[in-house]
Amino acid sequence: YTCTSSPWILYPDIYIWLPVVYSIICAVGLTGNTAVIYVILKAPKMKTVTNMFILNLAIADDLFTLVLPINIAEHLLNYWPFGEVLCKVILSIDHYNIFSSIYFLTAMSVDRYLVVVSALHSKRMPHRTYRFAKTVSVCVWSFVILIVMPFTFFAGIYVTPDDTEKRKSCVLSFPNPEMFWFKASRIYTLVLSFVIPVSTICVVYSVMLYKLRHTRLNSNGKALDKAKKKVTVMVFIVLAVCLFCWTPFHLSTVVALTTDLPTTPLVIGISYLITGLSYANSCLNPFLYAFLDDSFRKAFKKLLVC
């Protein structure tokens, strides 16, 4: 999330390919997430609890992909020309992307667990309504905004003292001792955006699968058996893609905290690859949570015909 002067001169390949990759992520993510938002808002049958969480997930990803061109411009210009207010906005949205997706995924996981358990015990869930899902979504957004507030506060314009051209960078400017605050911010992000939510998701899915496999099937055995297979596949897809996209990003945090790596072409390349992979999650989500769903595909085709 910072702009530096040397990598573009020393590593021209990154200068060329990074904007191309970011542009593809931006185009695919913006198209996919906008389609998700359009279908859920326009199709009456799509107004379900699960789809409310998918809608907010798509909004979070769309918000990020909308500002990605500004990050591309920063990389191409090799300095920050947009002022301090926009710097705070962009860095805040970058961090919203880190936190919001995983917390809406956590909310969806807990909701799916409650639905499966209630179905196994033939219980109704009168409180599980579209309105209640809206309330939960507002709570998630409020929590994410609260978590990101420190980053918004520390975001600002920085000029490297030994830079003869006095080029501006949009960075997190920590007070002294800077290294302490830097490490604290990385640990803060690691714990709140990965360790806690991912652990919660793993526990929820593990308990859910255990209950599915150890519940004696009644007359609806075949239906429950199908549900078991669908849930198993969905668990695998959700966890695999989430961990595939975000684990390298958070592992890099552990590396940054425990080692002092030199700035070599390999390290620079890997760091941008890891960041790009985490960004790519924003354009994969529509396919995972919406386009793989039969009801969404039918609603989308119906709206296209209209």
C-alpha positions as semicolon CSV with decimal commas, in nm:
position;residue;x (nm);y (nm);z (nm)
1;Y;0,000;0,000;0,000
2;T;0,299;0,230;-0,033
3;C;0,466;0,407;-0,318
4;T;0,846;0,391;-0,343
5;S;1,084;0,532;-0,598
6;S;1,343;0,261;-0,663
7;P;1,151;-0,056;-0,761
8;W;1,026;0,086;-1,091
9;I;1,375;0,181;-1,205
10;L;1,539;-0,140;-1,081
11;Y;1,253;-0,378;-1,168
12;P;1,084;-0,261;-1,492
13;D;0,895;-0,593;-1,532
14;I;0,691;-0,514;-1,221
15;Y;0,620;-0,167;-1,356
16;I;0,477;-0,318;-1,677
17;W;0,287;-0,621;-1,549
18;L;0,143;-0,495;-1,222
19;P;-0,101;-0,245;-1,380
20;V;-0,209;-0,512;-1,632
21;V;-0,290;-0,765;-1,359
22;Y;-0,465;-0,502;-1,144
23;S;-0,667;-0,386;-1,446
24;I;-0,788;-0,742;-1,515
25;I;-0,886;-0,786;-1,148
26;C;-1,064;-0,450;-1,160
27;A;-1,259;-0,528;-1,480
28;V;-1,363;-0,881;-1,378
29;G;-1,439;-0,783;-1,019
30;L;-1,641;-0,476;-1,109
31;T;-1,844;-0,665;-1,371
32;G;-1,909;-0,970;-1,153
33;N;-1,991;-0,789;-0,831
34;T;-2,211;-0,531;-1,005
35;A;-2,405;-0,817;-1,166
36;V;-2,454;-0,979;-0,825
37;I;-2,579;-0,653;-0,674
38;Y;-2,814;-0,590;-0,969
39;V;-2,968;-0,938;-0,960
40;I;-3,023;-0,949;-0,583
41;L;-3,178;-0,602;-0,576
42;K;-3,399;-0,652;-0,883
43;A;-3,515;-1,015;-0,855
44;P;-3,788;-1,055;-0,587
45;K;-3,709;-1,424;-0,525
46;M;-3,344;-1,340;-0,450
47;K;-3,426;-1,151;-0,129
48;T;-3,314;-1,422;0,114
49;V;-3,098;-1,413;0,427
50;T;-2,799;-1,574;0,254
51;N;-2,831;-1,338;-0,042
52;M;-2,831;-1,038;0,192
53;F;-2,484;-1,140;0,307
54;I;-2,380;-1,208;-0,054
55;L;-2,508;-0,860;-0,146
56;N;-2,294;-0,695;0,121
57;L;-1,995;-0,905;0,021
58;A;-2,042;-0,789;-0,339
59;I;-2,074;-0,425;-0,226
60;A;-1,749;-0,453;-0,030
61;D;-1,568;-0,608;-0,328
62;D;-1,721;-0,357;-0,571
63;L;-1,610;-0,068;-0,351
64;F;-1,256;-0,200;-0,357
65;T;-1,246;-0,262;-0,733
66;L;-1,384;0,089;-0,794
67;V;-1,078;0,248;-0,630
68;L;-0,826;0,001;-0,772
69;P;-0,762;0,231;-1,076
70;I;-0,627;0,492;-0,833
71;N;-0,377;0,235;-0,704
72;I;-0,285;0,160;-1,065
73;A;-0,231;0,532;-1,133
74;E;-0,006;0,557;-0,826
75;H;0,209;0,270;-0,952
76;L;0,239;0,420;-1,301
77;L;0,316;0,773;-1,180
78;N;0,549;0,653;-0,905
79;Y;0,412;0,917;-0,665
80;W;0,085;1,011;-0,496
81;P;-0,083;1,310;-0,671
82;F;-0,431;1,288;-0,517
83;G;-0,396;1,469;-0,183
84;E;-0,425;1,362;0,181
85;V;-0,805;1,324;0,204
86;L;-0,818;1,077;-0,085
87;C;-0,513;0,903;0,060
88;K;-0,705;0,836;0,380
89;V;-1,008;0,719;0,181
90;I;-0,810;0,480;-0,041
91;L;-0,605;0,327;0,241
92;S;-0,925;0,286;0,446
93;I;-1,100;0,107;0,158
94;D;-0,792;-0,114;0,112
95;H;-0,831;-0,220;0,474
96;Y;-1,210;-0,253;0,446
97;N;-1,132;-0,510;0,176
98;I;-0,907;-0,702;0,416
99;F;-1,164;-0,717;0,696
100;S;-1,515;-0,700;0,543
101;S;-1,502;-1,006;0,315
102;I;-1,386;-1,243;0,587
103;Y;-1,642;-1,117;0,839
104;F;-1,934;-1,148;0,597
105;L;-1,804;-1,495;0,514
106;T;-1,806;-1,569;0,888
107;A;-2,166;-1,443;0,916
108;M;-2,267;-1,667;0,622
109;S;-2,095;-1,966;0,784
110;V;-2,274;-1,918;1,116
111;D;-2,605;-1,871;0,933
112;R;-2,552;-2,188;0,728
113;Y;-2,469;-2,380;1,047
114;L;-2,793;-2,264;1,214
115;V;-2,997;-2,357;0,907
116;V;-2,848;-2,706;0,880
117;V;-2,884;-2,779;1,253
118;S;-3,245;-2,657;1,258
119;A;-3,322;-2,874;0,952
120;L;-3,170;-3,181;1,117
121;H;-3,387;-3,133;1,424
122;S;-3,694;-3,024;1,224
123;K;-3,704;-2,690;1,403
124;R;-3,823;-2,360;1,261
125;M;-3,626;-2,036;1,275
126;P;-3,884;-1,754;1,304
127;H;-3,618;-1,494;1,379
128;R;-3,415;-1,574;1,066
129;T;-3,562;-1,307;0,839
130;Y;-3,438;-1,077;0,563
131;R;-3,477;-0,783;0,802
132;F;-3,267;-0,957;1,067
133;A;-2,997;-1,023;0,803
134;K;-2,998;-0,649;0,727
135;T;-2,942;-0,575;1,098
136;V;-2,654;-0,824;1,114
137;S;-2,501;-0,668;0,800
138;V;-2,516;-0,319;0,954
139;C;-2,347;-0,457;1,267
140;V;-2,071;-0,619;1,057
141;W;-2,007;-0,293;0,868
142;S;-2,002;-0,094;1,195
143;F;-1,754;-0,341;1,343
144;V;-1,531;-0,326;1,034
145;I;-1,535;0,056;1,030
146;L;-1,438;0,054;1,399
147;I;-1,149;-0,187;1,332
148;V;-1,021;0,019;1,036
149;M;-1,036;0,355;1,221
150;P;-0,672;0,340;1,344
151;F;-0,551;0,292;0,983
152;T;-0,764;0,586;0,867
153;F;-0,609;0,798;1,143
154;F;-0,247;0,706;1,059
155;A;-0,288;0,728;0,678
156;G;-0,124;1,033;0,525
157;I;0,122;1,187;0,280
158;Y;0,490;1,115;0,332
159;V;0,796;1,256;0,155
160;T;1,124;1,065;0,189
161;P;1,384;1,311;0,329
162;D;1,664;1,190;0,097
163;D;1,445;1,198;-0,218
164;T;1,576;1,485;-0,431
165;E;1,252;1,500;-0,632
166;K;1,040;1,526;-0,312
167;R;0,787;1,275;-0,442
168;K;0,484;1,213;-0,221
169;S;0,375;0,870;-0,102
170;C;0,043;0,763;0,048
171;V;0,142;0,551;0,349
172;L;0,065;0,470;0,710
173;S;0,275;0,721;0,906
174;F;0,332;0,589;1,257
175;P;0,472;0,791;1,551
176;N;0,797;0,699;1,725
177;P;0,899;0,429;1,782
178;E;0,789;0,353;1,425
179;M;0,898;-0,011;1,426
180;F;0,688;-0,084;1,734
181;W;0,376;0,069;1,579
182;F;0,443;-0,106;1,248
183;K;0,468;-0,448;1,416
184;A;0,164;-0,374;1,633
185;S;-0,042;-0,285;1,322
186;R;0,060;-0,608;1,144
187;I;-0,025;-0,823;1,448
188;Y;-0,354;-0,632;1,487
189;T;-0,444;-0,706;1,123
190;L;-0,330;-1,069;1,140
191;V;-0,535;-1,149;1,450
192;L;-0,853;-0,958;1,365
193;S;-0,869;-1,027;0,991
194;F;-0,746;-1,386;0,982
195;V;-0,682;-1,579;1,304
196;I;-1,015;-1,507;1,478
197;P;-1,258;-1,522;1,181
198;V;-1,091;-1,818;1,005
199;S;-1,075;-2,012;1,332
200;T;-1,445;-1,939;1,383
201;I;-1,531;-2,058;1,031
202;C;-1,330;-2,379;1,074
203;V;-1,497;-2,458;1,407
204;V;-1,846;-2,385;1,270
205;Y;-1,799;-2,601;0,960
206;S;-1,635;-2,883;1,157
207;V;-1,925;-2,900;1,404
208;M;-2,177;-2,876;1,119
209;L;-2,019;-3,162;0,924
210;Y;-1,993;-3,369;1,240
211;K;-2,364;-3,322;1,307
212;L;-2,452;-3,406;0,947
213;R;-2,252;-3,726;0,952
214;H;-2,372;-3,842;1,294
215;T;-2,742;-3,756;1,274
216;R;-2,972;-4,049;1,199
217;L;-3,168;-3,973;0,884
218;N;-3,547;-3,984;0,901
219;S;-3,797;-4,010;0,613
220;N;-3,624;-3,713;0,451
221;G;-3,303;-3,912;0,439
222;K;-3,239;-3,868;0,069
223;A;-3,286;-3,491;0,086
224;L;-3,053;-3,468;0,383
225;D;-2,798;-3,686;0,209
226;K;-2,801;-3,447;-0,087
227;A;-2,768;-3,154;0,151
228;K;-2,473;-3,329;0,315
229;K;-2,291;-3,359;-0,016
230;K;-2,369;-3,000;-0,118
231;V;-2,253;-2,863;0,216
232;T;-1,934;-3,070;0,202
233;V;-1,851;-2,939;-0,146
234;M;-1,938;-2,581;-0,051
235;V;-1,726;-2,604;0,266
236;F;-1,431;-2,722;0,060
237;I;-1,473;-2,446;-0,202
238;V;-1,527;-2,163;0,047
239;L;-1,241;-2,256;0,276
240;A;-1,001;-2,355;-0,004
241;V;-1,044;-2,032;-0,202
242;C;-1,047;-1,809;0,104
243;L;-0,732;-1,967;0,244
244;F;-0,566;-1,983;-0,099
245;C;-0,612;-1,608;-0,153
246;W;-0,545;-1,476;0,196
247;T;-0,308;-1,718;0,372
248;P;0,002;-1,604;0,174
249;F;-0,083;-1,240;0,259
250;H;-0,101;-1,316;0,630
251;L;0,200;-1,547;0,622
252;S;0,395;-1,256;0,476
253;T;0,298;-1,064;0,791
254;V;0,457;-1,334;1,005
255;V;0,770;-1,323;0,787
256;A;0,783;-0,942;0,809
257;L;0,758;-0,961;1,187
258;T;1,020;-1,232;1,238
259;T;1,284;-1,172;0,967
260;D;1,463;-0,887;0,795
261;L;1,448;-0,976;0,426
262;P;1,664;-0,786;0,175
263;T;1,495;-0,596;-0,107
264;T;1,579;-0,826;-0,397
265;P;1,391;-0,873;-0,729
266;L;1,259;-1,209;-0,599
267;V;1,129;-1,061;-0,272
268;I;0,972;-0,764;-0,453
269;G;0,807;-0,994;-0,707
270;I;0,672;-1,233;-0,442
271;S;0,532;-0,946;-0,234
272;Y;0,336;-0,808;-0,530
273;L;0,221;-1,157;-0,629
274;I;0,085;-1,210;-0,277
275;T;-0,092;-0,872;-0,280
276;G;-0,238;-0,944;-0,625
277;L;-0,364;-1,282;-0,506
278;S;-0,547;-1,121;-0,213
279;Y;-0,692;-0,860;-0,451
280;A;-0,807;-1,141;-0,684
281;N;-1,038;-1,269;-0,410
282;S;-1,262;-0,970;-0,484
283;C;-1,330;-1,093;-0,837
284;L;-1,360;-1,461;-0,740
285;N;-1,631;-1,408;-0,480
286;P;-1,917;-1,349;-0,731
287;F;-1,846;-1,685;-0,895
288;L;-1,819;-1,864;-0,561
289;Y;-2,123;-1,726;-0,383
290;A;-2,357;-1,640;-0,667
291;F;-2,285;-1,776;-1,013
292;L;-2,256;-2,133;-0,882
293;D;-2,610;-2,102;-0,745
294;D;-2,890;-2,227;-0,974
295;S;-3,145;-1,974;-0,848
296;F;-2,905;-1,686;-0,916
297;R;-2,834;-1,804;-1,269
298;K;-3,206;-1,832;-1,344
299;A;-3,277;-1,486;-1,199
300;F;-2,986;-1,337;-1,394
301;K;-3,105;-1,490;-1,725
302;K;-3,460;-1,372;-1,658
303;L;-3,345;-1,014;-1,599
304;L;-3,128;-1,021;-1,913
305;V;-3,429;-1,130;-2,121
306;C;-3,635;-0,843;-1,974
